[in-house]
Amino acid sequence: MLALDHVRLPLAHFELDVTFETKARATGIFGPSGSGKTTILELIAGVREPRSGRIVIDDVVVNDIPARKRAVGYVPQGESLFPHMTVERNIRFGVRDHQAETFIQRVVQVLEIAPLMQRGVGALSGGETKRVALARALVTSPRLLLLDEPLAGLDRPLHARVIEFLIRVRDELSVPMLYVSHDPAELQRVVSETVVIERGSVVH
């Protein structure tokens, strides 16, 4: 369960003030560019701090919990992999729980990245890079996965393939996700509920 209760933050052209709750396995956040969608993810992930309001994940208020301890996987829109590391080192970076090995192997299987593990990040295609970034966010067994425009920068033929992997993450790994997009057709394929944002406020 995820709930935002009057989460406020002044932005350049308006004040973000968001209230919504969802128990869905996959929830979309839809709105035009500049409406505050990415900021909402950053607040949930702990990258930014709200001026006021409460952020609740699985009945725990996380406002005062550091980002690294929130058990949230975040895949930002920009490049998030370490370019000097192999795929395997990227995925395992920061994972200290040896009991997580079974889940790591499950993530590798679901995202079909076993053949990529010893490659350098620079040798990956766009679609492969997205799958590795997803894996890195998932291997810590997060309570929530945050996806910021996961199809951005990909050629149209790759969209369906990446969406297929996102659906597998949703269904086979059972990790709840919050999926930001400006494309309603894209969201419709993955999510069961959608929150609509305009100028920092929920309008639907």
C-alpha positions as CSV (number, residue, x, y, z in Angstrom):
1,M,0.0,0.0,0.0
2,L,1.2,3.5,-0.9
3,A,-0.3,6.7,0.4
4,L,0.6,10.3,0.0
5,D,-1.2,12.7,2.4
6,H,-1.0,16.4,1.4
7,V,2.6,16.0,0.3
8,R,3.7,19.5,-0.5
9,L,6.8,21.0,-2.1
10,P,7.2,24.4,-3.8
11,L,8.4,24.1,-7.4
12,A,9.4,26.8,-9.9
13,H,5.9,27.6,-11.3
14,F,3.5,26.0,-8.8
15,E,3.4,24.2,-5.4
16,L,3.1,20.4,-5.5
17,D,0.3,19.3,-3.2
18,V,-0.5,15.6,-3.7
19,T,-2.9,13.3,-2.0
20,F,-3.7,9.7,-3.2
21,E,-3.7,6.1,-2.0
22,T,-3.3,2.9,-3.9
23,K,-3.2,-0.8,-3.2
24,A,-2.9,-1.9,-6.8
25,R,0.0,-4.0,-8.0
26,A,0.7,-1.5,-10.7
27,T,-0.3,2.2,-10.5
28,G,0.3,4.8,-13.2
29,I,1.0,8.5,-12.8
30,F,-0.1,10.3,-15.9
31,G,0.3,14.0,-16.8
32,P,1.9,16.5,-19.2
33,S,5.6,17.3,-19.0
34,G,6.5,19.6,-16.1
35,S,3.4,18.6,-14.0
36,G,5.4,17.2,-11.1
37,K,5.4,13.4,-11.9
38,T,9.1,12.9,-11.5
39,T,9.1,15.0,-8.4
40,I,6.6,12.7,-6.8
41,L,8.8,9.7,-7.5
42,E,11.8,11.6,-6.0
43,L,9.9,12.3,-2.9
44,I,8.8,8.7,-2.4
45,A,12.3,7.5,-3.1
46,G,13.8,9.9,-0.6
47,V,15.9,11.8,-3.2
48,R,14.0,15.0,-2.2
49,E,12.2,16.0,1.0
50,P,8.7,17.4,1.1
51,R,7.9,20.7,2.8
52,S,5.1,18.9,4.6
53,G,2.7,15.9,4.4
54,R,3.1,12.2,4.9
55,I,4.5,9.4,2.7
56,V,3.3,6.0,3.8
57,I,4.6,2.7,2.4
58,D,3.0,-0.5,3.8
59,D,1.6,1.3,6.8
60,V,5.0,2.9,7.6
61,V,5.5,6.7,7.5
62,V,8.9,6.9,5.6
63,N,9.5,10.7,5.7
64,D,12.3,10.4,8.3
65,I,13.7,7.2,6.9
66,P,16.9,7.6,4.7
67,A,16.5,6.8,1.0
68,R,18.8,3.8,1.3
69,K,16.7,2.2,4.0
70,R,13.2,2.8,2.4
71,A,13.3,-0.5,0.5
72,V,12.3,1.3,-2.6
73,G,13.7,0.5,-6.1
74,Y,14.0,3.6,-8.3
75,V,14.7,3.6,-12.0
76,P,15.1,7.2,-13.0
77,Q,14.6,8.5,-16.6
78,G,18.3,9.3,-17.1
79,E,21.4,7.0,-17.1
80,S,21.6,5.2,-13.7
81,L,24.3,2.5,-14.3
82,F,28.0,2.6,-13.5
83,P,29.7,2.8,-16.9
84,H,33.0,1.3,-15.6
85,M,31.4,-1.8,-14.2
86,T,30.1,-5.0,-15.8
87,V,26.4,-5.8,-15.9
88,E,26.9,-8.2,-13.0
89,R,28.8,-5.8,-10.8
90,N,26.1,-3.1,-11.5
91,I,23.4,-5.5,-10.4
92,R,25.2,-6.7,-7.3
93,F,26.4,-3.3,-6.2
94,G,25.3,-2.6,-2.7
95,V,23.7,-6.0,-2.2
96,R,25.0,-7.4,1.1
97,D,22.4,-10.0,2.0
98,H,23.8,-13.4,0.8
99,Q,20.3,-14.8,1.3
100,A,19.2,-12.6,-1.6
101,E,21.0,-14.9,-4.1
102,T,17.9,-16.9,-5.0
103,F,15.9,-13.7,-5.7
104,I,18.8,-12.3,-7.7
105,Q,18.8,-15.3,-9.9
106,R,15.0,-15.1,-10.3
107,V,15.3,-11.4,-11.4
108,V,18.1,-12.4,-13.9
109,Q,15.8,-15.2,-15.3
110,V,12.7,-13.0,-15.6
111,L,14.5,-10.2,-17.3
112,E,16.6,-12.6,-19.5
113,I,19.9,-10.9,-18.8
114,A,22.1,-14.0,-18.0
115,P,23.9,-13.7,-21.4
116,L,24.7,-10.0,-20.6
117,M,26.3,-10.5,-17.1
118,Q,29.9,-10.2,-18.1
119,R,29.5,-7.4,-20.6
120,G,30.5,-3.8,-20.0
121,V,27.6,-1.4,-19.8
122,G,28.8,0.5,-22.8
123,A,28.3,-2.6,-25.0
124,L,24.5,-2.8,-24.2
125,S,21.7,-1.7,-26.5
126,G,19.0,0.6,-25.3
127,G,16.6,-2.2,-24.5
128,E,19.3,-4.2,-22.7
129,T,20.3,-1.1,-20.6
130,K,16.7,-0.7,-19.5
131,R,16.5,-4.3,-18.4
132,V,19.7,-4.1,-16.5
133,A,18.6,-0.9,-14.7
134,L,15.4,-2.7,-13.8
135,A,17.3,-5.6,-12.4
136,R,19.5,-3.4,-10.3
137,A,16.4,-1.8,-8.8
138,L,14.8,-5.2,-8.1
139,V,17.6,-7.3,-6.6
140,T,17.2,-5.8,-3.1
141,S,13.6,-7.1,-3.0
142,P,12.0,-3.6,-2.8
143,R,8.6,-3.1,-1.3
144,L,7.9,-0.7,-4.2
145,L,9.4,-0.1,-7.7
146,L,9.4,3.4,-9.1
147,L,9.6,3.7,-12.9
148,D,10.1,7.2,-14.5
149,E,9.3,7.0,-18.2
150,P,10.9,3.6,-18.6
151,L,10.4,3.7,-22.4
152,A,12.0,7.1,-22.9
153,G,14.7,7.1,-25.5
154,L,13.8,3.8,-27.0
155,D,12.9,3.2,-30.6
156,R,9.2,2.3,-31.1
157,P,9.9,-1.4,-32.0
158,L,11.6,-1.8,-28.5
159,H,8.6,-0.5,-26.6
160,A,6.5,-3.7,-26.8
161,R,9.5,-5.8,-25.7
162,V,10.3,-3.7,-22.6
163,I,6.6,-3.6,-21.7
164,E,6.6,-7.4,-21.9
165,F,9.4,-7.5,-19.3
166,L,7.6,-4.9,-17.0
167,I,4.5,-7.1,-17.1
168,R,6.6,-10.1,-16.1
169,V,8.1,-8.1,-13.2
170,R,4.5,-7.2,-12.1
171,D,3.1,-10.8,-12.4
172,E,6.1,-13.1,-11.7
173,L,8.0,-11.1,-9.1
174,S,5.0,-9.5,-7.5
175,V,6.7,-6.2,-6.8
176,P,4.2,-3.3,-6.6
177,M,5.1,-0.6,-9.1
178,L,4.4,3.1,-9.6
179,Y,4.8,3.9,-13.3
180,V,5.2,7.5,-14.6
181,S,4.4,8.2,-18.2
182,H,2.9,10.9,-20.4
183,D,1.5,8.2,-22.7
184,P,-1.9,6.8,-21.7
185,A,-1.7,3.9,-24.1
186,E,1.6,2.8,-22.6
187,L,0.1,2.9,-19.1
188,Q,-3.0,1.0,-20.1
189,R,-0.9,-2.0,-21.0
190,V,0.7,-2.3,-17.6
191,V,-1.3,-0.6,-14.8
192,S,-4.7,-1.2,-13.3
193,E,-5.1,2.3,-11.7
194,T,-4.0,5.7,-12.9
195,V,-3.5,8.9,-11.0
196,V,-3.7,12.0,-13.2
197,I,-1.5,15.0,-12.3
198,E,-1.8,18.6,-13.5
199,R,0.4,21.4,-12.1
200,G,1.3,19.5,-9.0
201,S,-2.2,18.4,-8.1
202,V,-4.2,15.2,-8.5
203,V,-7.2,15.9,-10.8
204,H,-8.4,12.3,-11.2
